[in-house]
Amino acid sequence: MAAGRECPAATGSVSPVSGELLLGLDLGTTSCKAAVVTPEGDELAHGRAQVAWELVATGAEIAPQGLLDAALAAAREALAAGPGGRVAGLGVASMAETGVLLDGAGAPVVSSIAWHDSRGEDEAARLAVDLGRRRFSERTGLEPRPLCTVAKYRWMLDHREGASRGVRWLGVAEWVVHGLGGDQVAELSLASRTGWLDLHARDWWDEALAWAGAPAGLLPEPAPAGTPAGTVADALPEARGAVLAVGGHDHLSAAVGAGAIGEGDVLDSWGTAEAFVRAVTPLPPERVGAAVADGINVGWHAVAGRQCLLGAMRSGAALQRVLRLLGVAAEGRAELERAALEVAADAGGMELRGLNDDRVELVGIGQDPSPALVWRAALESAGRGARDILDRMDRVAGPRRRLVVAGGWAEGEAARAVKEAHLGPFEQSRAVYMGARGAALTAGRAAGIVAGG
């Protein structure tokens, strides 16, 4: 299979159709993306709306209504650009860890903290001591870090006036589904990122909830992605009556949208952060603990019956910095890619270090540097980082079966060639909005018009 071969399961069509439609929303950190999709998976129209975070010293936060507003704006733009027809299902995928704390009347009591916000560092350190780092990882598939919802929630209780009035926690996608008129639900792949879920029981871990000071009933019963969650009401009249479903964690919904959901399939989603998602048979606790110790998170997938391995690095952000250093704008990248193909793979001994750090280092600059050498060095370093993550996944679950690559950085000629040299042959997804497409297809399953588990 040649590098860059188009992945058939992720292609789309722009031809208008009459009949039932699906709408998928992917609410990420920067924006909410929307896609109108046929039950066969063809993407017909798209919308996008920015997410208006308030920047703070530790990261960012947002009033929960702002998340719903972004979802509604993207949905309306996509539906207005679409061919018309009844929307039979509406699915929502989202970032993980961030959530919304509601009072007994269903109103938010505090602002939502961004997943990347550093609040909760002290709480995460206490969590590791009180519940045991290895024990926590074996049970939840995560490191005890401030990234986990459990640490953010404990911080809220300790530092935010009004948080003690909260009686229900919903993830971002779950909050949007509820805001559109649906039930309050908890979806397994998002639950897997909280630090509250016992992966092996597929239920909430009482000990972690007690540690966080959570009241009884804080979390709905966890259910797989695609579980019907009511229907769209007056918040979005254009889709009124559509069956609602949570599409899951955005990276996993993207794997659904890219068609990379079989046992041993890996999605390499190469954006600002490069995320690797591998579908696996459920793992026993000791293998989960070993995976986490090796830097790979484990959770439930957005498809029934499978878990997933998750790895990531910030290679796209590092590459963007190199382009800025070289003074190369987006329209000049193609020429730089062609030039990089002509130089040696060792890039004259240059190397880009610290792909995940706030400061990236370019080392080994020789006597005759050039933009092509610098770019080749950056791509080779990203390729080595990707290979390391996939090798660690292989140590957990054995050799991968299939690799699907997607995202803006995979559009470069040299980027694809270097990736193939390090990772082997791959398919390239052509889905426009993978996460939204995956959420739409998941909603189609909930509505009974798309086959699949």
Solvent accessible surface area in square Angstrom, and as a share of the most:
residue,aa,sasa,rsa
1,M,118,0.53
2,A,72,0.55
3,A,29,0.23
4,G,18,0.17
5,R,119,0.43
6,E,83,0.37
7,C,0,0.00
8,P,89,0.56
9,A,52,0.40
10,A,0,0.00
11,T,45,0.26
12,G,47,0.45
13,S,37,0.24
14,V,126,0.72
15,S,64,0.41
16,P,103,0.65
17,V,62,0.35
18,S,111,0.71
19,G,42,0.40
20,E,63,0.28
21,L,3,0.02
22,L,0,0.00
23,L,0,0.00
24,G,0,0.00
25,L,1,0.01
26,D,20,0.11
27,L,1,0.00
28,G,14,0.14
29,T,41,0.24
30,T,85,0.49
31,S,6,0.04
32,C,0,0.00
33,K,58,0.25
34,A,0,0.00
35,A,0,0.00
36,V,1,0.00
37,V,0,0.00
38,T,4,0.02
39,P,33,0.21
40,E,140,0.63
41,G,1,0.01
42,D,47,0.24
43,E,5,0.02
44,L,19,0.09
45,A,7,0.05
46,H,49,0.22
47,G,2,0.02
48,R,110,0.40
49,A,17,0.13
50,Q,121,0.54
51,V,12,0.07
52,A,84,0.65
53,W,45,0.16
54,E,107,0.48
55,L,151,0.75
56,V,51,0.29
57,A,115,0.89
58,T,55,0.32
59,G,18,0.17
60,A,2,0.02
61,E,21,0.09
62,I,9,0.05
63,A,62,0.48
64,P,8,0.05
65,Q,93,0.41
66,G,22,0.21
67,L,0,0.00
68,L,15,0.07
69,D,72,0.37
70,A,6,0.04
71,A,1,0.01
72,L,19,0.09
73,A,48,0.37
74,A,0,0.00
75,A,1,0.00
76,R,99,0.36
77,E,90,0.40
78,A,0,0.00
79,L,30,0.15
80,A,90,0.69
81,A,67,0.52
82,G,20,0.19
83,P,47,0.30
84,G,42,0.40
85,G,49,0.47
86,R,140,0.51
87,V,6,0.04
88,A,4,0.03
89,G,0,0.00
90,L,0,0.00
91,G,0,0.00
92,V,0,0.00
93,A,0,0.00
94,S,0,0.00
95,M,6,0.03
96,A,4,0.03
97,E,14,0.06
98,T,3,0.02
99,G,1,0.01
100,V,1,0.00
101,L,1,0.01
102,L,0,0.00
103,D,29,0.15
104,G,72,0.69
105,A,97,0.75
106,G,24,0.23
107,A,46,0.36
108,P,54,0.34
109,V,20,0.12
110,V,16,0.09
111,S,32,0.21
112,S,1,0.00
113,I,2,0.01
114,A,0,0.00
115,W,90,0.31
116,H,84,0.38
117,D,3,0.01
118,S,43,0.28
119,R,25,0.09
120,G,3,0.03
121,E,101,0.45
122,D,102,0.53
123,E,6,0.03
124,A,3,0.03
125,A,59,0.46
126,R,106,0.39
127,L,0,0.00
128,A,10,0.07
129,V,122,0.70
130,D,84,0.44
131,L,12,0.06
132,G,26,0.25
133,R,125,0.45
134,R,118,0.43
135,R,101,0.37
136,F,0,0.00
137,S,5,0.03
138,E,46,0.21
139,R,70,0.25
140,T,1,0.01
141,G,0,0.00
142,L,6,0.03
143,E,51,0.23
144,P,6,0.04
145,R,121,0.44
146,P,34,0.22
147,L,31,0.16
148,C,4,0.02
149,T,1,0.01
150,V,0,0.00
151,A,0,0.00
152,K,1,0.01
153,Y,1,0.00
154,R,52,0.19
155,W,40,0.14
156,M,2,0.01
157,L,43,0.22
158,D,66,0.34
159,H,111,0.50
160,R,58,0.21
161,E,172,0.77
162,G,15,0.14
163,A,0,0.00
164,S,98,0.63
165,R,135,0.49
166,G,2,0.02
167,V,67,0.38
168,R,57,0.21
169,W,10,0.03
170,L,0,0.00
171,G,9,0.09
172,V,0,0.00
173,A,0,0.00
174,E,9,0.04
175,W,17,0.06
176,V,0,0.00
177,V,0,0.00
178,H,54,0.24
179,G,23,0.22
180,L,1,0.00
181,G,40,0.38
182,G,5,0.05
183,D,78,0.40
184,Q,56,0.25
185,V,30,0.17
186,A,4,0.03
187,E,3,0.01
188,L,8,0.04
189,S,1,0.01
190,L,8,0.04
191,A,3,0.02
192,S,3,0.02
193,R,23,0.08
194,T,12,0.07
195,G,1,0.01
196,W,0,0.00
197,L,2,0.01
198,D,17,0.09
199,L,0,0.00
200,H,68,0.30
201,A,65,0.51
202,R,107,0.39
203,D,69,0.36
204,W,35,0.12
205,W,12,0.04
206,D,112,0.58
207,E,71,0.32
208,A,0,0.00
209,L,30,0.15
210,A,77,0.60
211,W,41,0.15
212,A,0,0.00
213,G,39,0.37
214,A,21,0.16
215,P,53,0.33
216,A,109,0.84
217,G,49,0.47
218,L,3,0.01
219,L,21,0.10
220,P,13,0.08
221,E,147,0.66
222,P,16,0.10
223,A,26,0.20
224,P,55,0.35
225,A,7,0.06
226,G,12,0.11
227,T,56,0.32
228,P,82,0.51
229,A,0,0.00
230,G,30,0.29
231,T,66,0.38
232,V,3,0.02
233,A,43,0.34
234,D,104,0.54
235,A,35,0.27
236,L,0,0.00
237,P,64,0.40
238,E,95,0.43
239,A,2,0.02
240,R,135,0.49
241,G,38,0.36
242,A,0,0.00
243,V,36,0.21
244,L,0,0.00
245,A,0,0.00
246,V,5,0.03
247,G,0,0.00
248,G,0,0.00
249,H,11,0.05
250,D,23,0.12
251,H,66,0.30
252,L,2,0.01
253,S,0,0.00
254,A,9,0.07
255,A,0,0.00
256,V,11,0.06
257,G,0,0.00
258,A,0,0.00
259,G,17,0.16
260,A,1,0.00
261,I,52,0.26
262,G,17,0.16
263,E,80,0.36
264,G,4,0.04
265,D,2,0.01
266,V,0,0.00
267,L,0,0.00
268,D,0,0.00
269,S,21,0.14
270,W,6,0.02
271,G,27,0.26
272,T,99,0.58
273,A,50,0.39
274,E,0,0.00
275,A,3,0.02
276,F,0,0.00
277,V,1,0.01
278,R,5,0.02
279,A,0,0.00
280,V,1,0.01
281,T,84,0.49
282,P,60,0.37
283,L,11,0.05
284,P,51,0.32
285,P,55,0.35
286,E,103,0.46
287,R,102,0.37
288,V,0,0.00
289,G,1,0.01
290,A,52,0.41
291,A,0,0.00
292,V,5,0.03
293,A,73,0.57
294,D,47,0.24
295,G,49,0.47
296,I,0,0.00
297,N,31,0.16
298,V,2,0.01
299,G,3,0.03
300,W,19,0.07
301,H,6,0.02
302,A,1,0.01
303,V,11,0.06
304,A,55,0.42
305,G,46,0.44
306,R,75,0.27
307,Q,2,0.01
308,C,1,0.00
309,L,0,0.00
310,L,18,0.09
311,G,8,0.07
312,A,66,0.51
313,M,9,0.04
314,R,95,0.35
315,S,0,0.00
316,G,1,0.01
317,A,20,0.15
318,A,1,0.01
319,L,0,0.00
320,Q,64,0.28
321,R,73,0.27
322,V,6,0.04
323,L,7,0.03
324,R,166,0.60
325,L,128,0.64
326,L,45,0.22
327,G,67,0.64
328,V,32,0.18
329,A,56,0.43
330,A,88,0.69
331,E,149,0.67
332,G,27,0.26
333,R,32,0.12
334,A,57,0.44
335,E,120,0.54
336,L,14,0.07
337,E,1,0.01
338,R,131,0.48
339,A,39,0.31
340,A,0,0.00
341,L,59,0.29
342,E,147,0.66
343,V,39,0.22
344,A,63,0.49
345,A,57,0.44
346,D,97,0.50
347,A,1,0.00
348,G,51,0.49
349,G,52,0.50
350,M,10,0.05
351,E,57,0.25
352,L,9,0.05
353,R,122,0.45
354,G,26,0.25
355,L,23,0.11
356,N,79,0.41
357,D,76,0.39
358,D,116,0.60
359,R,206,0.75
360,V,35,0.20
361,E,99,0.44
362,L,42,0.21
363,V,39,0.23
364,G,46,0.44
365,I,100,0.51
366,G,39,0.38
367,Q,187,0.83
368,D,121,0.63
369,P,66,0.42
370,S,41,0.26
371,P,76,0.48
372,A,12,0.09
373,L,32,0.16
374,V,13,0.07
375,W,0,0.00
376,R,27,0.10
377,A,1,0.00
378,A,0,0.00
379,L,3,0.01
380,E,12,0.05
381,S,7,0.04
382,A,2,0.01
383,G,3,0.03
384,R,85,0.31
385,G,18,0.17
386,A,0,0.00
387,R,96,0.35
388,D,68,0.35
389,I,6,0.03
390,L,1,0.01
391,D,59,0.31
392,R,45,0.16
393,M,1,0.00
394,D,35,0.18
395,R,156,0.57
396,V,17,0.10
397,A,30,0.23
398,G,26,0.25
399,P,123,0.77
400,R,62,0.23
401,R,156,0.57
402,R,47,0.17
403,L,8,0.04
404,V,0,0.00
405,V,0,0.00
406,A,4,0.03
407,G,30,0.29
408,G,48,0.46
409,W,26,0.09
410,A,1,0.01
411,E,92,0.41
412,G,6,0.06
413,E,82,0.37
414,A,0,0.00
415,A,1,0.01
416,R,64,0.23
417,A,42,0.33
418,V,4,0.02
419,K,6,0.02
420,E,61,0.27
421,A,84,0.65
422,H,29,0.13
423,L,12,0.06
424,G,22,0.21
425,P,80,0.50
426,F,1,0.00
427,E,7,0.03
428,Q,2,0.01
429,S,8,0.05
430,R,103,0.37
431,A,15,0.12
432,V,94,0.54
433,Y,36,0.14
434,M,26,0.12
435,G,4,0.04
436,A,0,0.00
437,R,12,0.04
438,G,0,0.00
439,A,0,0.00
440,A,0,0.00
441,L,25,0.12
442,T,1,0.00
443,A,0,0.00
444,G,0,0.00
445,R,43,0.16
446,A,16,0.13
447,A,29,0.23
448,G,64,0.61
449,I,56,0.29
450,V,30,0.17
451,A,98,0.76
452,G,61,0.59
453,G,64,0.61
